[in-house]
Amino acid sequence: MSTIRGTTALGSVTAKRQVYSPLETYWNSFQEWRKRRRLLTKLRDLSDRELMDIGITRSEIDYLASQGGCNPRGVLSGE
């Protein structure tokens, strides 16, 4: 037989409301576009030597920045 002694304090419970917003898709797309633009700007600011160090050429910058999830050689993640 076991006896439970003591109490636990109950905190306030808040339910997250899941609301679908038609603008959410556009907002997420806009955020992804901004992230790609920042990447493009940062890569364009690098010198040719720095680009060579991470294994890409200047001609690959536009391709890498435009392909959201594409990282064919793993150069952006440091693989």
Secondary structure as GFF3:
##gff-version 3
##sequence-region A 1 79
A	DSSP	alpha_helix	22	45	.	.	.	ID=ss1
A	DSSP	alpha_helix	48	54	.	.	.	ID=ss2
A	DSSP	three_ten_helix	58	60	.	.	.	ID=ss3
A	DSSP	alpha_helix	61	66	.	.	.	ID=ss4
###
